[in-house]
Amino acid sequence: MKRVGIPRGLFFYYYYPLWKSFFVNLGAQVITSAPTNCLTVQQGIDSMVDESCFPIKVYFGHIKELCREPIDYLFVPRIVSVERRSYICPKFMGIPDMVRARIKDLPPLIDTIIDYSRDNKMMDNEILKAGKLFTSKISRIRDAYQAAYKELQFCKALAGQGYTMAEAINLWEGIPQPRFNCDTHLTVGLLGHGYSLYDQNISMNIIDRLRSMGCKVVLPEELDKQAIESRAALLPKRIFWTLGRKMVGSALYMAQSQDIDGIIYVACFGCGPDSMVGEIIERKIAGKPYMLITVDEHTGEAGLVTRLEAFCDMLKRRRIRNGADHFSPHG
């Protein structure tokens, strides 16, 4: 049985159920790296140039970990676009080349090109190319991918019920996840790229920290996709970065929701799209408390906790003040 390694980083939290199911359906065994820890981060920093953003450094740390495992292939896709007329960060497009240049003693790479920007024909060819590493039957490859896509949709449905994508993946793999019962009425909209938010090391466990402070956390995966797109379309020019447009649309949707008390955007230092999108969000939302948190490998947990506590205290005082304003002056 051939063994395929999948790094636990970048688009892992969006598409892992799809690719794991695809390879398993073709008779392969999938090996994933462990959750991000301090060693993962340090290995990634040592492997990459300083100009790379934090999530890519972490991704390289996961690759270094998998290279110590007895695997036959390493799955490092070249992600160009995941939808029509939109693109992903250019660094994602060059990751297979960067991996080959920066890491020695690599196993063979499966560098499938993910590009839906024009039509599906090239993507179909790439799926067949990857599948032929495990079987020569084209029908089996197509059936494996169709079944894997259904698994991905099931995982996304779980995320739509209030779970994070990381929690949804755990549920999908049969690992029970606790449900958080908040003891206050605060609801916080939390924005950010999935590979930042759902990696507890990169985000410093911001989701669970907000939950422990009594906040209900609303994530972009819970929102209606069409509603997000309609809000993003209000901008005078279309944002062609898939994740950037998703963040702007989600922010505008949350800003109009009476149930959401405040919005937090988690950005990574050194990310060009994040710096632009964060500025757009701050200018476009009005009347809703907003906080931008920028993280990198040097960010300290104490400072993050202090900012979160101050933000939540401000939301509580704001809610009490607004509630008092609606009392009758006659008692």
N, C-alpha and C positions, 0 to 999 in steps of 0.2 A: 504494500500500500504506500503510495507516494504521500509525502507530508508537505503541506503548504503553510508557510509562515505569514501571518497578517499582523502588521504593527498596530498597536493600540493607540493610534493618534490620527490627527487631521480628520478625514472623512470617515473614519472608523465608526463614529457615533451616528452617522447618517446612513451608511450602507453596509455595515458589517453583516447583518442578517442575510442580505442578498448574496454577498460573495461567499460567506461560509456555506450557505445552503447550496449554492451552485457547485462549489468544489466537492462538498460531501456527496451530493447527488451523482457526481461523476466517479465516486469511489475513492476520493482522496481523504486524508486526515488533515484537519486544520489546527494549527498551533498558533495561539495568540500570545503576545508578550504580556507580562504582568502589569497591573495598574501603575501609573506613573509614580515614582518615588524619587528621593534625592539622588540616588545613583543614576537613575534614568536621565534626570536633568543634567547632571555633571557630564555624563557620557555624551549627551547631545551637544553641550556647550563645547566640549573638547573636539568634537567632530566637525562642527560647522563654523563658518566665518561669523564675525561679530554682527555683520549687517543683517543677518537672517532674523526673522521674527521669532519670538519665544516658542510658539507651537511647532514650528519647523525644527527648531533645535530639539524639542522633546521628541518629535517623530524620529529623528536620527538616533536618539538615545534608545528608543524601542527597537530600531533596526539593529543596533549594536548588540542588544540583548538577544534578539532572535538569531543572530549570526553564531551565537554560541550553542544553539540547538541543532540537533541532527535533522535538518530539513532539506528537502529536494529542490524546493522553489521558494522564492520570496516574492510576495505579491505587492508590487509598488506601481500602481496605475499612474498613467500620465493624464491628469484630469484637466481638460480644456473647457468643457461646457456640460452642464447637466440639464439644460433646457434650451429651447429655441431662442435665438436673438440675445443670448446672455452668456457671460463668461465667468470663469473662476480666476483667482489671483494668478498672475503669470508665473509666480514661483512654483505653483502646483504643476504647471506644465513641464517644468524642467527638473522636477524631483528625481526621476530615474537617472538622468545624467549627473545630477549632483551626488546621488548615492554612489554611482560608479566611480566618480572622481574623488570622493572623500573617504570612502570606506574600503578597506582591503579585505581580501579573502571572502568575497561575496558568493553566496550560492546563485544559481541562475535566476534572473529576474523575470517575473511575468509583468511586463510593463504595458498592460492593456491601455489603449488610448480611449478615454471616455470623452466623446465629443458629439453632443446632440445639437450643436448650433445650427446645422443645416438640415440634415435628414437622418433617418435611422439606418441607412444602408451600410455606412462605414462601421457603425456600432455593431450591427449584426455580424459583419466580417471579423471584427475584433473579438467578439464572444466565441465565434467558431474557432478562431486562431488559438484562443486560450484553452478552449475545451479539447482541442485535438492533442494537447499535451497528455491527456488522460484517456481518451477514447477516439476511435476513428469513425464512430457512428454519429452522423450529423443530426439525425432525429433525436438521439439520446441527449446531445448537447442542447438542442432547442428545448426539449422537454425539461431538462434540468434547470435551464434559465427561467422558464415560465413558472415552474414550481417555486423557484427561489424568489421570484418577484412577488408572489403571493405571500411568502413569509415576511418580506419587507413591508408590505402593506398592512399585515397583521401587527407588526411591531409599531408602525406609525399610528395605527388605531389605538394602541395602548398609550402612546404618548399624547394622543388627543384627549385622554381621560384624566390628565393631570400628572402623569408620570414624566420624569425627565427621560430623554432618549437612553441614557445610561441605565436607568431603572427599567425602562421598557425592554432593553436588551437582556438584562438579568432575568426578568419575568419570562421572556421568550426562551431563555435557556433553562428555565425551571427553578430559578433562584427566587424565593419569596422576598417581597419588598414591603417594608412597613408603610402605612398610610399616616400622614401627619395631620393631627387635629389641632388647628390653631385656636388659642383661647382669646384672641382679640378679633376685631373686625377689620384689621388692616390688610389690604391687598396690594402687593407690589408687582409691577410688570418688570420682568428681568430680560434684558436684551443682550445679545452677544453671539458670536459664532459658536456653533455646537462644540467644536474641538477646544474651545476655551471654557465655556460654561460647564460642560459635562465631565471634564477632566478635573478631578478634585484637587490635584496638585497645582495646575495652572490657575484655576479660579479660587484656590484656597478654600474650597468647600463653601462657596458663598451661598449656594442654594439651601443647604442644611443650616447654615448660620442664620439666614433670614427666617427659616421655619422655626428654629429654636427661639427666635425673638418674637414669635407669635404672629408671623406674617404668612399669609397665603401667597405663594409665588405663582405668577402666571407667565408662561413661556411662549415664544412664538409658535411652537408646535401645537399648542392648544387652540390657536386661532384659526378661523376659517381662511383657507388659502385665497379664495376669490375676494374676500373682504380685504385681505392684506394687499392684493394686487390693485384693487380699486382705489385704496388709499394712496398707494405709491404712485398711481397714475395721475394724482393731483399735482405732482411736481411739474414745472414747465418743461423739463427735459428728463427723459427716461434714464434711470440708472441701469447700466448694462452689467454691473456686478451682481450676480444672483443673490449672494448673501447680503450685500449692501442694500439692495432693493427690498429684500425681506425685512431687514431691520427698520428701514424707514417706514415701510407700510405698516409694520407691527406697532411702531411708536405712534404713528398718527391714529391708528385704530384705538390704542390704549389711551391716548390723550382725550379721545371723545367718549370714553367709557366712564360712566359715573361710578362704577364699582371699583375702579383702580385708583388708589390714593396717590401713588407716585411711581416713577419710572427710573430704573437704574440700567445704565449701559456699560457693560464690561468690554473694554477694548484692550488690545495688545500693543505695547510700545513697538514702534517700528513698522506697523501695518499702515500702508498708504491709504487703502480704502477706508479703514477704520477712522483715520484722522479726518477724512472728508465727511463720512457718514455721521460721525458724532457731532460735527459742527452743524450739519443740515438738521439733525433731529433737535438740537438745542434751539435752533432758530425757528423751527416750524411748530413745535408744541408750545402752547400758551395756557397758562392757568393750571398747569399740572407740575408738581415738584419733580425735579429731574436731577440726577447725579451721574456724572461720568467717572468711572473707575478705570484707570490704566494700569495694567499689570505687566511685569516682566520677571526675569529670574532674580531680580534684586528686591522685589516687593516684599514687605514684611507683613505678617499676619496681624500684629498688634495695631498697626495703622489702619488696616482694613476693617477690623472689628470696631475700632473707635468711630470710623466714618459711618459704618452701618448703624451703630447704636444711635449716633447723633441724628441720622436721617430718619430712623424709625421714631425717635422721640419727637422730632419736628412734625412728622405725619400725625402722631397721636394728638399733639397740641392743636394742630390745624383742624383735625376732625372735631375735637371738643369745641373749639372756637366757632366753627361753622354750625355745629349743632346748637350752640347757645344762641347764635344769631336768629334762629328760627323760633325761639320762644316768644309767646305773646307778651307784650309790654304790660298787660293787665294781670299777668300771673295766672 
